Amino acid sequence: MKTTDKHSLPGHVLRPAVCVLLLLLGGCLSEPPQRDVILDQALPATPQMPAQWLGNAQATRISPQALQMAGNGWLDAFADPQLNSVVQAALENNPDLRVAASQVAIAAANVNLVGSQLMPQIGVGANKNWTKDFGQSNEYRTNQVSAGVSWELDIWGRLRAEEASAEAAYQASALDYAYARQSLVATTVKSWYRVVEAYKLLQLAEESQVLYADILKLVKIRMRAGKVSDFDVSQTQAYLDNIETQVQTAEKNYAEARRTLELLLGRYPAGDIQTTRMLANLPPVIASDTPVSIIARRPDVLAAEQQVISAFRLNEADRLALLPGFSLSLNAGRYTDGLLDALNLEPWLGTAGLGMQLPIYEGGALRANIRISDEYQKQAVANYGRVVLRALNEVESGLIDEYFYDRAILATDQAVQQRKRSVTIAKQRYQAGASDMLTVLQLQSQQLGSEASAIEQRFLRLSNWVNLNLALGQSYNQQPLISATAENQQVQ
């Protein structure tokens, strides 16, 4: 005769539970769309990309000398320790970047939240009750201690699809944060040199103010000597008044540029930050890889790809919701009261249950969810194409503009020298009585305009250099934007 432990669950209760657990091995998720498939769907009008950047070919024709290849660590090209400190301060204190970091943390927690549905839910309960019979003056006490396990069995993979969707959304958020860091560094560097540009333009305006004031003094002396009329004085005074307005505008722009930089650093916009006084002279760069490679390197493009995968998994989960759902429950506990003790009954109780839910009619909610997730997936694919095209355009435009600005700077510098020579000749002719003051003033104004243009062109070229490195997916430091294995990783 076989004996059984009176505290163990009977075999006819455990056997169905074991069988149900074996069903979990049957559900498998489908493969997510691969990168080339997503790209074909996102850009049907671009069946094939060029083997090299078209901007590189044009740049070679403009500048045939050997050019530097773009790479990681572009911030080192400025060789400015003060700028490095400002960049670090921006990374530590910028409010927008902290918001992005919190979004990554929220997305990571959401993965755990969604994934918890795959795990058994375990709980423990305890009750103690008193019942008083006032007619008989009797009192009954009952005690109950129990533990329960409930588990939604993911036979078809719906919960795993939801978890994979959340994981892909987390990956997208993390990649967006990585790109936000790089963008913040690029914006900080450009804002730093925007302050330098504003300072140099203010300095030029103040020098012009002194220059026109000296010219006005000279004209007044010549007028008192009877060599010129008051018309020359009036013309010179008008130019001086105009340059004073330009000085005020330059002062305003300089203060605004400093406040903008301070905001990036998370500081109060006092407008008192000090920067270097010179615009960096950077060598031209070209792209060393192919247009296709940028798709696997730029974090914002990879983030858009993960958004497509997240939408795909969400759509998969909505379709699997049409299938029946199964759940398993197990409960065990000890229940005691006076009656059980009197009858000498076993106080240990155990239950096991297997449930099934099959959606029959829900007002079309499940089908509507599928249609919604279908559109979300189409939207994610279209957004991926938009991000890819924007990235490609940023590189192509940056490569062409790199050499456009390089040539523009040379032309502007030559124009400044020619303007200076023309002004010198015009002044000599004016003093000799062979030219009028209006000609001198016009040439002087053109010279100052050329000098201001030279400053602006240098800043635009510097900004384009920074934007080009960012567009190529190059990191500001020597650390890659993403790990080498992550470039080809897709959430399964």
Phi, psi and omega per residue, in radians:
M1 nan 2.281 -3.098
K2 -1.567 2.478 3.096
T3 -1.919 2.608 -3.118
T4 -2.201 2.385 3.060
D5 -1.061 2.181 -3.066
K6 -1.209 -0.237 3.139
H7 -1.632 -0.121 -3.085
S8 -1.558 2.676 3.089
L9 -1.294 2.498 -3.140
P10 -1.182 2.713 -3.084
G11 -1.129 -0.561 -3.116
H12 -1.233 -0.193 3.056
V13 -1.561 -0.694 -3.058
L14 -1.363 -0.560 -3.057
R15 -1.055 -0.772 3.092
P16 -1.099 -0.607 -3.141
A17 -1.136 -0.713 3.126
V18 -1.135 -0.673 3.130
C19 -1.128 -0.684 3.138
V20 -1.157 -0.673 3.134
L21 -1.071 -0.585 3.131
L22 -1.171 -0.434 3.117
L23 -1.166 -0.383 -3.109
L24 -1.106 -0.362 -3.119
L25 -1.308 -0.202 -3.040
G26 -1.469 -0.455 -3.030
G27 -1.458 2.164 3.126
C28 -2.248 2.498 3.098
L29 -1.429 2.583 3.072
S30 -1.326 2.807 -3.136
E31 -1.257 2.395 3.089
P32 -1.278 2.786 3.120
P33 -1.119 2.407 3.132
Q34 -1.376 2.873 -3.039
R35 -1.034 -0.752 -3.110
D36 -1.184 -0.564 3.101
V37 -1.197 -0.766 3.113
I38 -1.071 -0.717 -3.110
L39 -1.135 -0.712 3.120
D40 -1.118 -0.691 3.124
Q41 -1.234 -0.625 -3.074
A42 -1.326 -0.581 -3.076
L43 -2.233 1.207 -3.129
P44 -1.140 -0.403 -3.141
A45 -1.484 -0.037 3.122
T46 -2.179 1.337 -3.075
P47 -1.165 -0.460 -3.100
Q48 -2.581 2.400 3.118
M49 -1.645 2.691 3.125
P50 -1.120 2.714 -3.111
A51 -1.256 -0.377 3.107
Q52 -2.508 2.885 3.100
W53 -1.190 2.223 3.136
L54 -1.126 -0.555 3.101
G55 -1.106 -0.545 3.079
N56 -1.108 -0.757 -3.120
A57 -1.109 -0.734 3.119
Q58 -1.184 -0.645 -3.141
A59 -1.137 -0.621 3.123
T60 -1.127 -0.641 3.108
R61 -1.216 -0.578 -3.141
I62 -1.318 -0.737 -3.068
S63 -2.299 1.632 -3.021
P64 -1.264 -0.216 -3.104
Q65 -1.251 2.830 -3.141
A66 -1.072 2.315 -3.067
L67 -2.015 2.686 -3.121
Q68 -1.342 2.430 3.094
M69 -1.469 2.443 3.094
A70 -1.208 2.540 -3.141
G71 -2.810 3.092 3.123
N72 -1.156 2.787 3.117
G73 1.398 0.535 -3.054
W74 -1.191 -0.365 3.135
L75 -1.143 -0.485 -3.140
D76 -1.133 -0.370 -3.121
A77 -1.118 -0.401 -3.138
F78 -1.399 -0.378 3.098
A79 0.851 0.851 -3.078
D80 -2.261 1.743 3.138
P81 -1.031 -0.618 3.124
Q82 -1.128 -0.708 3.083
L83 -1.122 -0.699 3.098
N84 -1.036 -0.710 3.125
S85 -1.149 -0.695 3.125
V86 -1.140 -0.721 3.110
V87 -1.076 -0.763 3.126
Q88 -1.104 -0.689 3.106
A89 -1.101 -0.681 3.109
A90 -1.130 -0.737 3.132
L91 -1.128 -0.538 -3.105
E92 -1.486 -0.543 -2.932
N93 -2.101 -0.101 -3.081
N94 -1.156 2.172 -3.097
P95 -1.099 -0.708 -3.127
D96 -1.083 -0.654 3.131
L97 -1.214 -0.619 3.091
R98 -1.159 -0.631 3.060
V99 -1.084 -0.767 3.130
A100 -1.108 -0.663 3.115
A101 -1.128 -0.692 3.102
S102 -1.136 -0.626 3.110
Q103 -1.121 -0.634 3.076
V104 -1.142 -0.767 3.132
A105 -1.094 -0.691 3.103
I106 -1.116 -0.751 3.135
A107 -1.117 -0.654 3.109
A108 -1.156 -0.736 3.114
A109 -1.147 -0.576 3.130
N110 -1.163 -0.561 3.061
V111 -1.079 -0.779 3.107
N112 -1.129 -0.680 -3.132
L113 -1.109 -0.838 -3.132
V114 -1.204 -0.692 -3.133
G115 -1.169 -0.403 -3.134
S116 -1.133 -0.374 3.119
Q117 -1.184 -0.334 3.100
L118 -1.386 -0.276 -3.059
M119 -1.651 2.670 3.047
P120 -1.124 2.523 3.075
Q121 -1.741 2.049 -3.040
I122 -1.983 2.351 3.136
G123 -2.511 2.729 3.122
V124 -2.222 2.409 3.123
G125 -2.341 2.694 3.112
A126 -2.527 2.398 3.118
N127 -2.386 2.550 3.038
K128 -2.449 2.116 -3.057
N129 -2.159 2.579 3.042
W130 -2.108 2.311 3.065
T131 -2.137 2.211 -3.083
K132 -1.994 2.150 3.053
D133 -1.726 1.760 -3.047
F134 -1.216 -0.463 3.139
G135 -1.216 -0.720 -3.110
Q136 -1.752 -0.074 -3.109
S137 1.034 0.602 3.100
N138 -1.806 2.641 3.129
E139 -2.261 2.287 3.138
Y140 -2.027 2.409 3.124
R141 -2.154 2.397 3.078
T142 -2.248 2.483 3.104
N143 -2.218 2.410 3.134
Q144 -2.469 2.219 3.039
V145 -2.265 2.190 -3.069
S146 -2.506 2.739 3.044
A147 -2.274 2.427 -3.104
G148 -2.338 2.629 3.094
V149 -2.273 2.226 3.036
S150 -2.172 2.472 -3.028
W151 -2.572 2.115 3.021
E152 -1.470 2.035 -3.042
L153 -1.413 2.088 -3.086
D154 -1.544 1.179 -3.053
I155 -1.185 -0.699 -3.054
W156 -1.619 -0.201 3.109
G157 1.666 0.221 -3.115
R158 -1.104 -0.803 -3.127
L159 -1.162 -0.647 3.104
R160 -1.179 -0.585 3.073
A161 -1.152 -0.703 3.098
E162 -1.132 -0.687 3.109
E163 -1.148 -0.722 3.118
A164 -1.127 -0.627 3.081
S165 -1.117 -0.769 3.115
A166 -1.141 -0.649 3.121
E167 -1.144 -0.734 3.105
A168 -1.149 -0.660 3.090
A169 -1.123 -0.650 3.074
Y170 -1.139 -0.762 3.106
Q171 -1.051 -0.712 3.111
A172 -1.099 -0.733 3.138
S173 -1.132 -0.721 3.131
A174 -1.148 -0.674 3.113
L175 -1.209 -0.672 3.064
D176 -1.080 -0.660 3.114
Y177 -1.159 -0.718 3.109
A178 -1.069 -0.719 3.114
Y179 -1.233 -0.606 3.111
A180 -1.096 -0.645 3.084
R181 -1.091 -0.816 3.140
Q182 -1.140 -0.700 3.119
S183 -1.125 -0.666 3.120
L184 -1.119 -0.728 3.104
V185 -1.077 -0.810 3.135
A186 -1.070 -0.759 3.134
T187 -1.137 -0.671 3.129
T188 -1.137 -0.759 3.124
V189 -1.094 -0.788 3.133
K190 -1.137 -0.669 3.113
S191 -1.175 -0.624 3.089
W192 -1.032 -0.838 -3.126
Y193 -1.423 -0.288 2.957
R194 -1.134 -0.642 3.057
V195 -1.115 -0.726 3.120
V196 -1.092 -0.790 3.115
E197 -1.041 -0.805 -3.125
A198 -1.095 -0.655 3.114
Y199 -1.142 -0.774 -3.110
K200 -1.173 -0.628 3.078
L201 -1.190 -0.648 3.067
L202 -1.145 -0.740 3.119
Q203 -1.075 -0.725 3.113
L204 -1.132 -0.718 3.131
A205 -1.122 -0.703 3.129
E206 -1.182 -0.694 3.079
E207 -1.123 -0.663 3.104
S208 -1.139 -0.646 3.119
Q209 -1.087 -0.771 3.104
V210 -1.124 -0.711 -3.125
L211 -1.088 -0.828 -3.141
Y212 -1.184 -0.564 3.077
A213 -1.135 -0.696 3.101
D214 -1.162 -0.691 3.109
I215 -1.104 -0.695 3.133
L216 -1.093 -0.697 3.106
K217 -1.086 -0.760 -3.140
L218 -1.090 -0.746 -3.124
V219 -1.138 -0.693 3.128
K220 -1.135 -0.669 3.097
I221 -1.104 -0.764 -3.138
R222 -1.192 -0.547 3.106
M223 -1.195 -0.727 3.115
R224 -1.139 -0.482 3.097
A225 -1.439 -0.040 3.111
G226 1.381 0.265 -3.098
K227 -1.555 -0.419 3.113
V228 -2.367 2.892 3.135
S229 -1.667 3.039 3.107
D230 -1.225 -0.193 3.061
F231 -1.079 -0.734 3.103
D232 -1.104 -0.678 3.111
V233 -1.110 -0.773 -3.135
S234 -1.095 -0.752 3.129
Q235 -1.104 -0.777 -3.133
T236 -1.140 -0.708 3.120
Q237 -1.096 -0.670 3.117
A238 -1.107 -0.739 3.093
Y239 -1.119 -0.679 3.126
L240 -1.147 -0.740 3.106
D241 -1.089 -0.690 3.131
N242 -1.142 -0.714 -3.134
I243 -1.216 -0.524 3.066
E244 -1.131 -0.641 3.042
T245 -1.126 -0.686 3.108
Q246 -1.135 -0.612 3.092
V247 -1.104 -0.779 3.132
Q248 -1.097 -0.729 3.100
T249 -1.120 -0.716 3.125
A250 -1.130 -0.682 3.085
E251 -1.093 -0.736 3.110
K252 -1.099 -0.800 -3.140
N253 -1.116 -0.664 3.131
Y254 -1.123 -0.771 3.123
A255 -1.142 -0.716 3.130
E256 -1.142 -0.682 3.127
A257 -1.109 -0.715 3.117
R258 -1.174 -0.709 3.127
R259 -1.142 -0.672 3.102
T260 -1.067 -0.742 3.107
L261 -1.121 -0.718 -3.140
E262 -1.122 -0.624 3.094
L263 -1.116 -0.685 3.089
L264 -1.077 -0.534 -3.129
L265 -1.501 0.030 -3.115
G266 1.281 0.395 -3.098
R267 -1.823 2.818 3.051
Y268 -1.105 2.338 -3.099
P269 -1.321 1.281 -3.126
A270 -1.462 -0.332 -3.139
G271 1.254 0.526 -3.102
D272 -2.106 0.173 3.140
I273 -1.193 2.496 -3.124
Q274 -1.899 2.408 3.140
T275 -2.207 -3.134 3.018
T276 -1.158 2.910 -3.095
R277 -1.877 -0.011 -3.057
M278 -2.138 2.494 3.020
L279 -1.413 2.306 -3.101
A280 -1.159 2.516 3.097
N281 -1.826 1.826 -3.017
L282 -1.859 2.511 3.124
P283 -1.296 2.593 3.085
P284 -1.089 2.635 3.109
V285 -2.264 2.772 3.024
I286 -2.296 2.881 3.118
A287 -1.400 2.358 -3.072
S288 -1.708 -0.012 -3.090
D289 -2.203 -2.764 -3.060
T290 -1.958 2.835 3.107
P291 -1.021 -0.602 -3.116
V292 -1.134 -0.603 -3.056
S293 -1.131 -0.489 -3.108
I294 -1.168 -0.451 -3.136
I295 -1.160 -0.522 -3.136
A296 -1.671 0.087 -3.066
R297 -2.146 -0.620 -3.086
R298 -1.309 2.202 -3.086
P299 -1.067 -0.637 -3.113
D300 -1.188 -0.576 3.080
V301 -1.232 -0.753 3.103
L302 -1.125 -0.604 3.095
A303 -1.117 -0.742 3.102
A304 -1.115 -0.613 3.090
E305 -1.127 -0.752 3.117
Q306 -1.150 -0.536 3.067
Q307 -1.142 -0.618 3.063
V308 -1.117 -0.785 -3.136
I309 -1.129 -0.698 3.103
S310 -1.063 -0.773 3.116
A311 -1.143 -0.640 3.099
F312 -1.087 -0.799 -3.134
R313 -1.158 -0.651 3.118
L314 -1.146 -0.699 3.084
N315 -1.128 -0.682 3.105
E316 -1.094 -0.744 3.130
A317 -1.112 -0.698 3.130
D318 -1.130 -0.632 3.120
R319 -1.243 -0.649 3.124
L320 -1.232 -0.326 3.112
A321 -1.175 -0.254 3.084
L322 -1.278 -0.345 -3.102
L323 -1.469 2.770 -3.136
P324 -1.137 2.592 3.105
G325 -1.902 2.561 -3.108
F326 -2.165 2.553 3.114
S327 -2.446 2.649 -3.126
L328 -2.180 2.392 3.103
S329 -2.336 2.430 3.094
L330 -2.325 2.326 3.110
N331 -2.412 2.478 3.093
A332 -2.603 2.509 -3.138
G333 -3.016 -3.131 -3.135
R334 -2.090 2.225 -3.098
Y335 -2.198 2.110 -3.095
T336 -2.273 2.447 2.939
D337 -2.718 -3.137 -3.063
G338 -1.138 -0.660 -3.114
L339 -1.142 -0.764 3.109
L340 -1.082 -0.702 3.122
D341 -1.127 -0.694 -3.111
A342 -1.164 -0.658 3.140
L343 -1.485 -0.074 -3.141
N344 1.011 0.767 3.129
L345 -1.610 2.715 -3.127
E346 -1.160 2.126 -3.130
P347 -1.404 -0.226 -3.127
W348 -1.513 2.245 -3.118
L349 -2.228 2.546 3.093
G350 -2.485 2.472 3.119
T351 -2.348 2.636 3.054
A352 -2.441 2.453 -3.106
G353 -2.491 2.575 3.076
L354 -2.181 2.138 -3.090
G355 -2.031 2.699 3.084
M356 -2.389 2.399 3.076
Q357 -2.174 2.149 -3.141
L358 -2.104 1.997 3.135
P359 -1.193 2.194 3.121
I360 -1.939 -0.922 3.090
Y361 -2.483 2.147 3.126
E362 -2.355 0.424 3.106
G363 1.286 0.325 3.138
G364 1.445 0.227 -3.076
A365 -1.145 -0.758 -3.096
L366 -1.155 -0.738 3.105
R367 -1.134 -0.644 3.103
A368 -1.132 -0.688 3.093
N369 -1.068 -0.667 3.128
I370 -1.149 -0.757 3.123
R371 -1.113 -0.678 3.118
I372 -1.128 -0.816 -3.128
S373 -1.191 -0.508 3.021
D374 -1.045 -0.800 -3.130
E375 -1.201 -0.632 3.071
Y376 -1.072 -0.676 3.130
Q377 -1.180 -0.740 3.080
K378 -1.091 -0.700 3.126
Q379 -1.104 -0.738 3.136
A380 -1.131 -0.681 3.111
V381 -1.142 -0.766 3.118
A382 -1.109 -0.685 3.113
N383 -1.143 -0.653 3.088
Y384 -1.051 -0.782 3.097
G385 -1.075 -0.688 3.123
R386 -1.115 -0.755 -3.134
V387 -1.151 -0.720 3.130
V388 -1.103 -0.822 3.141
L389 -1.090 -0.694 3.120
R390 -1.106 -0.727 3.130
A391 -1.120 -0.779 3.133
L392 -1.098 -0.730 -3.135
N393 -1.163 -0.652 3.122
E394 -1.076 -0.686 3.138
V395 -1.246 -0.869 -3.110
E396 -1.049 -0.779 3.130
S397 -1.147 -0.706 -3.136
G398 -1.127 -0.685 3.130
L399 -1.132 -0.766 3.136
I400 -1.195 -0.770 -3.130
D401 -1.148 -0.497 3.140
E402 -0.990 -0.776 -3.091
Y403 -1.524 -0.420 3.009
F404 -1.107 -0.814 3.135
Y405 -1.175 -0.603 3.129
D406 -1.096 -0.756 3.107
R407 -1.259 -0.630 -3.135
A408 -1.114 -0.642 3.126
I409 -1.131 -0.752 3.113
L410 -1.072 -0.765 -3.130
A411 -1.153 -0.684 -3.130
T412 -1.193 -0.703 3.102
D413 -1.076 -0.716 3.096
Q414 -1.139 -0.661 3.121
A415 -1.125 -0.673 3.120
V416 -1.073 -0.770 -3.136
Q417 -1.129 -0.721 3.124
Q418 -1.177 -0.655 3.109
R419 -1.131 -0.727 3.125
K420 -1.068 -0.738 3.136
R421 -1.132 -0.706 3.132
S422 -1.132 -0.697 3.133
V423 -1.134 -0.732 3.129
T424 -1.065 -0.786 3.129
I425 -1.126 -0.729 -3.114
A426 -1.124 -0.671 3.113
K427 -1.143 -0.711 3.116
Q428 -1.114 -0.727 3.123
R429 -1.164 -0.628 3.132
Y430 -1.147 -0.778 -3.141
Q431 -1.149 -0.468 3.110
A432 -1.509 -0.026 3.131
G433 1.385 0.240 -3.103
A434 -1.681 -0.050 -3.131
S435 -2.578 2.834 -3.134
D436 -1.737 2.940 -3.097
M437 -1.221 -0.556 -3.134
L438 -1.029 -0.711 3.100
T439 -1.085 -0.750 3.119
V440 -1.067 -0.809 -3.106
L441 -1.124 -0.709 3.127
Q442 -1.129 -0.779 3.118
L443 -1.157 -0.658 3.109
Q444 -1.126 -0.723 3.106
S445 -1.112 -0.699 3.112
Q446 -1.143 -0.648 3.103
Q447 -1.111 -0.814 3.137
L448 -1.124 -0.639 3.077
G449 -1.119 -0.674 3.104
S450 -1.167 -0.677 3.110
E451 -1.146 -0.721 3.087
A452 -1.122 -0.697 3.111
S453 -1.110 -0.650 3.114
A454 -1.096 -0.714 3.100
I455 -1.116 -0.810 -3.117
E456 -1.121 -0.706 -3.141
Q457 -1.126 -0.668 3.113
R458 -1.149 -0.704 3.103
F459 -1.179 -0.740 3.128
L460 -1.085 -0.673 3.128
R461 -1.190 -0.692 3.091
L462 -1.109 -0.786 3.127
S463 -1.083 -0.722 3.126
N464 -1.138 -0.640 3.116
W465 -1.083 -0.760 3.107
V466 -1.149 -0.804 -3.136
N467 -1.075 -0.640 -3.122
L468 -1.161 -0.760 3.095
N469 -1.097 -0.700 3.088
L470 -1.133 -0.756 -3.124
A471 -1.109 -0.579 3.134
L472 -1.352 -0.047 3.140
G473 1.342 0.475 3.123
Q474 -1.580 2.422 -3.126
S475 -1.418 2.575 3.130
Y476 -1.192 -0.435 3.073
N477 -1.992 -2.984 -3.066
Q478 -1.413 -0.117 3.119
Q479 -1.452 2.314 3.138
P480 -1.142 2.689 3.140
L481 -1.055 -0.720 3.106
I482 -2.419 2.801 -3.133
S483 -1.207 2.766 -3.103
A484 -1.081 -0.634 -3.138
T485 -1.265 -0.478 -3.107
A486 -1.267 -0.328 -3.100
E487 -1.098 -0.578 -3.111
N488 -1.934 0.167 -3.089
Q489 -1.419 2.398 3.014
Q490 -2.288 2.489 3.135
V491 -1.233 2.223 -3.123
Q492 -1.651 nan nan
